[in-house]
Each structure stands twice: as structure tokens, then as C-alpha cells.
Amino acid sequence: MASTVFGILAVLAVIVGVVLFLVLRRRPHTRVGAYATGVFSLLAAGVLTMGYLSFAGLESAALNTFTPAERAAALPCDAAVLQADNTDNKLNGRYIWWLRLRVTPRAGSPYEIERTARLTSSMGERLEQGNIVLPCLVAPTDRTRIEIAALAE
């Protein structure tokens, strides 16, 4: 979601920069302004693109929320928190935590995955202490897609 906003703003910054550059460089007395506008709008687009890539990476590794149909088909499991680290990044007032989980499906062998989750400070500190096992759901076709209701936003 945040990555979409950053991506759209980056594209708009490039478009505005190119249009302003092309319009301003036609007149001799605004040529310097054209180059300055072009440089600054491309710098802004670069910063916005870095924000897009940062948030896209976090969102792709985030815990999933299933639709009601997916939740009905999902298999129950347990997720043991092996490691929890605060990334010091904040989104909408909550810190983003990196979690290393050992997922144990009711039918199958355990496996480990890494995910990010937006957590309150108290929940993150609880998970950081370790020895916590949370009930979860796993998609039957993709073992990497899990939902942990206790950590849902």
C-alpha cells in the first residue's frame, strides 16, 4: 500500500520534471531554471523510488491476511517465535518487526520462515523475549503463506 503511493509519486515527479524542463528550456531567460528544475525533480523521483523499493520489500515479506474463503480452506498450525528484531522503521504508528518463525502444521513436518509484521511496542517486546507459540493458519497450496490472528492489524 505505502509502496504504491511512493511509486505513483515517483512517476509523477519524473513526468512533472520532464514537462517543466521541456517547457522552460525553450526560452533563453529560463534555461538555467529548466536545468535546476530537471535536476531537483529527478532527485525527488529517486528518493521516492527508494521509498517505493523499501516499502515493497517490507510488504512482500509481511505476514498475510487471508480472505474468508482462504481462511476456510487453510490448515491450522502453530508458529514458534525463534527470533524477533525491531527494524526501527515505523508505519502508521507501529514499528515493523522482523520475525523468524518455526511453523509446525498439524499434519506435516516443521519448517522455518522469516516475515515482517507491524506490531505495537508491547507485543514486539513480548515476542522478543522468546518462548512464545502462536496459533496460525497456513495455506494448503503454499506453505509460506501464513496468517497469525494474534498479530493481525
C-alpha positions as CSV (number, residue, x, y, z in Angstrom):
1,M,0.0,0.0,0.0
2,A,2.7,2.5,1.0
3,S,4.8,1.3,-1.8
4,T,2.0,2.1,-4.3
5,V,1.9,5.7,-3.1
6,F,5.6,6.1,-3.3
7,G,5.6,4.5,-6.8
8,I,2.9,6.8,-8.1
9,L,4.6,9.9,-6.7
10,A,7.9,8.9,-8.2
11,V,6.3,8.6,-11.7
12,L,4.5,11.9,-11.2
13,A,7.8,13.6,-10.2
14,V,9.5,12.3,-13.4
15,I,6.6,13.5,-15.6
16,V,6.5,16.9,-14.0
17,G,10.3,17.3,-14.2
18,V,10.4,16.4,-17.8
19,V,7.5,18.6,-18.8
20,L,8.9,21.6,-16.8
21,F,12.3,21.0,-18.3
22,L,11.0,20.9,-21.9
23,V,8.8,24.0,-21.4
24,L,11.4,26.1,-19.6
25,R,14.4,25.4,-21.8
26,R,12.7,26.8,-24.9
27,R,13.1,30.4,-23.6
28,P,16.6,31.7,-23.2
29,H,15.9,33.6,-19.9
30,T,14.5,30.4,-18.2
31,R,17.1,27.9,-19.4
32,V,19.0,27.9,-16.1
33,G,15.7,27.3,-14.3
34,A,15.0,24.4,-16.6
35,Y,18.2,22.6,-15.7
36,A,17.7,23.3,-12.0
37,T,14.1,22.0,-12.1
38,G,15.1,18.9,-14.0
39,V,17.9,18.1,-11.5
40,F,15.7,18.6,-8.4
41,S,12.7,16.7,-9.8
42,L,14.8,13.8,-10.8
43,L,16.4,13.8,-7.3
44,A,12.9,13.8,-5.8
45,A,11.9,10.9,-8.1
46,G,15.0,9.0,-7.0
47,V,14.2,9.5,-3.3
48,L,10.6,8.4,-3.9
49,T,11.8,5.4,-5.8
50,M,14.0,4.4,-2.9
51,G,10.9,4.7,-0.6
52,Y,8.9,2.5,-3.1
53,L,11.6,-0.2,-3.1
54,S,12.0,-0.1,0.7
55,F,8.3,-0.5,1.4
56,A,7.8,-3.0,-1.4
57,G,10.4,-5.2,0.2
58,L,8.8,-5.0,3.6
59,E,5.3,-5.6,2.2
60,S,6.4,-8.7,0.2
61,A,7.8,-10.3,3.4
62,A,4.9,-9.4,5.6
63,L,2.5,-11.7,7.3
64,N,-0.6,-12.3,5.1
65,T,-4.2,-11.7,6.0
66,F,-6.4,-14.3,4.4
67,T,-9.8,-13.7,2.8
68,P,-12.7,-15.5,4.4
69,A,-12.6,-18.2,1.6
70,E,-8.9,-18.7,2.1
71,R,-9.3,-18.9,5.9
72,A,-12.0,-21.6,5.5
73,A,-9.6,-23.7,3.3
74,A,-6.5,-23.0,5.5
75,L,-4.9,-25.6,7.7
76,P,-4.3,-25.0,11.4
77,C,-0.7,-24.8,12.6
78,D,1.5,-23.3,15.4
79,A,4.2,-20.7,14.9
80,A,7.0,-20.6,17.5
81,V,8.9,-17.3,17.5
82,L,12.6,-18.1,17.3
83,Q,13.8,-14.5,16.9
84,A,12.2,-11.1,16.9
85,D,14.1,-7.9,15.9
86,N,12.8,-4.3,15.7
87,T,13.8,-2.8,12.4
88,D,13.3,0.8,13.8
89,N,11.0,1.5,10.8
90,K,7.6,2.8,11.7
91,L,4.4,2.6,9.6
92,N,1.2,4.2,10.8
93,G,2.4,4.5,14.4
94,R,3.6,0.9,14.7
95,Y,7.1,-0.5,14.5
96,I,7.9,-3.1,11.8
97,W,9.5,-6.2,13.4
98,W,11.4,-8.9,11.6
99,L,10.3,-12.4,12.8
100,R,11.9,-15.7,12.4
101,L,9.3,-18.4,12.9
102,R,9.2,-22.2,13.1
103,V,5.8,-23.2,11.7
104,T,4.5,-26.6,12.7
105,P,1.5,-27.7,10.7
106,R,-0.8,-30.2,12.4
107,A,-0.1,-32.6,9.5
108,G,3.4,-32.3,8.3
109,S,7.0,-31.5,9.3
110,P,8.0,-28.2,10.8
111,Y,9.8,-25.6,8.8
112,E,11.3,-22.1,9.3
113,I,10.3,-18.8,7.6
114,E,11.1,-15.2,8.0
115,R,8.4,-12.5,8.0
116,T,7.9,-8.9,8.9
117,A,4.9,-7.6,11.0
118,R,3.7,-4.3,12.2
119,L,3.4,-4.6,16.0
120,T,2.8,-2.4,19.0
121,S,5.8,-1.9,21.2
122,S,4.4,-4.1,23.9
123,M,3.7,-7.0,21.6
124,G,7.1,-6.7,19.9
125,E,8.9,-6.8,23.3
126,R,6.8,-9.8,24.3
127,L,7.9,-11.7,21.2
128,E,11.5,-10.6,21.6
129,Q,11.7,-12.4,24.9
130,G,11.0,-15.7,23.0
131,N,9.4,-18.9,24.1
132,I,6.1,-17.9,22.5
133,V,4.0,-20.2,20.4
134,L,1.1,-18.6,18.5
135,P,-1.8,-20.4,16.7
136,C,-1.8,-19.8,13.0
137,L,-3.3,-20.8,9.7
138,V,-1.3,-22.0,6.6
139,A,-2.5,-22.0,3.0
140,P,-2.8,-25.6,1.8
141,T,-1.1,-24.9,-1.6
142,D,1.7,-22.5,-0.4
143,R,3.4,-23.3,2.9
144,T,5.0,-19.8,3.0
145,R,1.6,-18.1,3.3
146,I,0.6,-18.0,6.9
147,E,-1.8,-15.9,9.0
148,I,-1.3,-15.3,12.7
149,A,-4.5,-13.8,14.1
150,A,-2.8,-12.6,17.3
151,L,-0.5,-10.4,15.2
152,A,-3.2,-9.2,12.8
153,E,-3.5,-5.5,12.3
